[in-house]
């Protein structure tokens, strides 16, 4: 019985050049998700999940070729049968090789069947070559030649046959990884028996090297062979050079050797030289010579030589070359073209797309690093490489401390986004930053290339904010302070102009400095008329993008708190605008508000907040006598969820039935402390605190404190169902997300890349995985397509566009991948 695991079709004379092989045992498959959303201030945010790692386990497999070798034999002859043993495991292994005589079907008994290690792969057991043993280690995806040798008894008659099987199994896992019953058949003839062998020196070479082939043989029969014609068709990666032997002719890549007669016990040997073409990819060149000869009584005989193998670009012989350049032009050579230039603003990230190419002849992992920052004394510059989707950092797939492309086949390209952070400290006009980005072969660090990512010009944010003047979008503003009046509990409106005085676009965050308890909201004055219209009632926290040397009109709406005392003195208020590109750059406009005289009593303000379970929250409230007569006030608290509470004044807990005497204009401030029990997230408590004037209980003032039980804001986390797995196994990645804040977020989108060494598995459409992705990319997020017509093996990135994620909302997305193996 015969069994082979993870079979791969290995065709003689074919080059093995593919990256669809199992990752090596110990390889770490790394994955990280990203999500984007728009928060309630209209700003798009990006968050990253944790990174999950699955370690590839060893899986053992072996293949022996060919399945059957048939040879003519002469009585007394020692026969050599060359087999190739391929280690298809994803780790190094050694193998047991055992000869077994087919004593049922054989008509003669072979003498001393043994298996030798054919170290020079010439098909013969040479002096010094040893018996095969489990001490012969074969690296992953490599092979060795073995010779099954036995002798034909001298008294064997013509027509007798024998079969010896070569059984091979893994020393690490003989139960699962074996290949049995590979037959070495011999038929005895009373005639010429010509043996044919082929060898090559050297066997390990680089592209462009020259090697010498030797075709040899002998007549082990008892009669002469005539009109021997040996044909050798050279591989397309070989170019014939020369031969000094007159028996050899070369025509268009075909070698022909002619020998008129070969008597018994005579030998022949022919040498010729070939060159491995300079563009030959890493892999094996296998070659077999064929032979035809005439015999005295057995007619025409056809035979083949052993397989002669050249390993091109093996360890130590790789031909490596790496290019990196601007997007789409990795081979840019001229200094003026091997660079990418983008303008930047101090305090921001500037993105460059660089294209990496594996121009070598072997599969390679290309490391990407920043060699140098110019000027070298500039501090605070950071450069990080990302996938083309510009969200997820490149991993370090080979664990050498540098981000990399993952495995690239010869000629394959890969786009890398390099983000350069421009320090906010830059203020020199016409400043620039040059990042020297280097791509390095992981096979040979001497194979590398650089490109320049240049940030120029770099502009420094400049801003002005003032009272509205002239049109809404020009660069004119008025710094003259303005005083407005208002009653407590009413709004005062200030039209303001925010002007971007820099040479680059910028967004400006808006804030205000006011007396405690006063509140300010900002609105975009879309029509520029200085009046807050109903259709403009959506508050903002920033201006949005303002172009260079341009302005935007906003309206600041100031709420004068209830109970604000009349003093007759204007109250200063400041309106600040701060560059989002560089938060150290800002400006402010100072105006004033004069509070009108009114009479009332007020407990203020009502508040809202959030707290986590099993904690407490403090609300500060002020009780003010804004009338013109002394009063005595008592407080009456209540909680809709019956939470416990205390009231503090002057840092001390006071009894809830305490009375507070207040003179006109006098205030007392206290803390209303609520104790939050172990409530579920999202639970809302509405607490009230009512102040009642004891001299006239119809005069009251009540505040409402609203508390939402929350934890944080948006979170995503990543899990994988296996921390160890074998090639061919399916991994399931799950991204969990939740909004544990108090506000909904819009356009919530999850992104995830298919990890290196894996492919998206077709089971994603079997109904198990919901929701399905809404989009996919075949180029790491540079372009996107709908998911419906996915070519699973080519997908690099998935995304789920999930829309609005409400406060308290959560969910998961998941997808399967299969670890690369020979059968996927």
ABEGO torsion letter per residue (X at the ends): XBBBBGBBBBBBGBBBBBABBBBBBGBBBBBBBBBBBBBAAGBBBBBBBBBBBBBBBBBBBBBBOBABBBBBBBBGBBBBBBBBBBBABABBBBBBBBBBBBAAABABBBBGBBBBBBAAGAGBBBBGBBBBBAABBBBBGBBBBBBBBBBBBAABBBGBBBBBBBBBBBAABAAABBBBGBBBBBBBBBBBBBBBBBBBOBABBBBGBBBBBBBBBBBABABBBBGBBBBBBBBAABBBABBABAABBBBGGBBBBBBABBBBGBBBBBBBBBBBBAABBBEBBBBBBBBBBBBAAAEBBBBBBBBBBBBBGBBGABBBBBBBBBBGBAABABAAABBBBBBBBBGBBBBBBBBBBBABABBBBBBBBBABBOBAABBGBBBBBBBAAGABBBBBAAGAGBBBAEBBBBGBBBBBBBBBBBBAABABBGBBBBBBBBBBBAABAABBBBBBBBBOBBBBBBBBBBBBBEBAABABBBABBBBBBBBBGBBBBBBBBBBBABABBBBBBBBBBBBBGBBBBBBBBAAGAGBBBAAAABBBABAEBBBBGBBBBBBBBBBBBBGBBBAGBBBBBBBBBBBAABAABBBBBBBBBBBBBBBBBBBOBBBBBBBBBGBBBBBBBBBBBABABBBBBBBBBBBAAGBBBBBBBGGBBBBAABBBBBBBGBBBBBBBBBBBBBBBBGBBBBBBBBBBBAABAABBBBBBBBBBBBBBBBBBBBBBABABBBBGBBBBBBBBBBBABABBBBGBBBBBBBBBGBBBBAAAAAGABOBBBABBBAAGGABBBBAAABBAAABABBBBBAEBBBBGBBEBBBBBBBBBBAAX
